[in-house]
Amino acid sequence: MFEPLSAFELEALWLSLKVATASLAVCLPLGLALALILARGRFPGRWIIEAAVNIPLVLPPVVTGLILLSLFGVRGPIGRALYEVFGVSLAFHWTGAALAATIMALPLVVRPLRLAIEGVDRGLEDAAAVLGAPPLSVFARITLPLAAPGLVGAGLLGFARAFGEFGATVTFAGAIPGETQTLPLAIYSVLQSPGGDQVALRLSVVAVLVSVVAVVGSEMCNRRILQARRA
């Protein structure tokens, strides 16, 4: 169990880190924009955006992967256009795994960010606006710094969710060694082989450590937000 990780295990770990990092690079700005719309927006049909963001939480991940395959596969409307115009194919490629991880992680990024933005004192923002600060400056200098703990917590949860994504990834991107076989897929693969228990156990320990760090870090950020609200 405590032997050094093999080349196969390191490859799966590295691929998971790459996929999760790429997913987070998309999730954070997109999640921040969506959280701002949901927290401050007042317009008809806002519930549609909220439902679209949260639906991956209740859909079976395999169904999400199938939807992605239908849309972004080489025969899907979006996937065909991407391939014909840019020569890009997401299905069965590590970028497809990153897309699947992004869809699954986005709700866990938007929710804490929305709560953090809703907890920002609107009086401070209004005072800055009255003094002549433009909306973008108010957001960058007041809203975003005050919501920073929520941003960090959301990033940790989103990274961990993307790191551990399985169902949507295996459906949309497959389990190609060195290309899309992330750590969860590697665990599943070795469990199908005789004597793979030890390898699966070592990889599971890595997955648990990443999850624990993310959850503890997110809870610390949430406590900081609550303390700021009580102050």
Phi, psi and omega in degrees: 000323184261015175289155177301149180294139179283174178299321178298316181291319179294323178297315179295320179295315180297318180295320177297319178295320179294315180296315181294322179293315178297320178298317181294324179298332177270319185296318186295306179295320179294317179296323179295318178296315180294320179297321179294320178296315183288328182280325187245341184287141176226092183207155179297140178087008179298330181295334178294318178296316180298318179294318181296323180292320188270347186298329176299340179290331185252340177286142170301133182306326179296322178295318176300317178297322179293321177296316178298320179296322180292327183269318188253358174293166184297341177260356178279162183299317181281315181298320179296318180295317179299320182288318183288325184271315186248352183071025183256131175235118182274324183297137179059037176222156184297332176293329174293321176298322178293322178295315178299317179295324179296314180299318182286330183273338187304316179301325181285345175272318185291318186300304179294329178293320179297316179297321180294319180291320178295336180275354179287135181294113180294336179298321179295319179294317181295321179296318178296321179294320179297325180282000174104005180288132178291158183306320181294322178292320177299316180295315185287327187259341182238301185297308185295314177300320180290333179267005185303318177301322177294324178295317179295313179298319179295320179297319179296314179295318180295319179296314181296320179294318178293323180297324184260009183295137182230298192300308180293326181293312183293331179283318185270320186251349180077189180231063182274118180303131179081352182237307181228001182277085179286180185301314177299321180291326177293321177299313180297320182295314183289334177292339178277352182255144177299135178075015181271004184298318183294319178297315179299322180293317179297316179294325178295323178299317178299315180298319180295318180299316179298317181295317181297314179300318181295314182293315180297316179297319179294319179295322177298319178294320179296320178296323180294322178296316180296320178296322180293324179291325182282338184291000000 
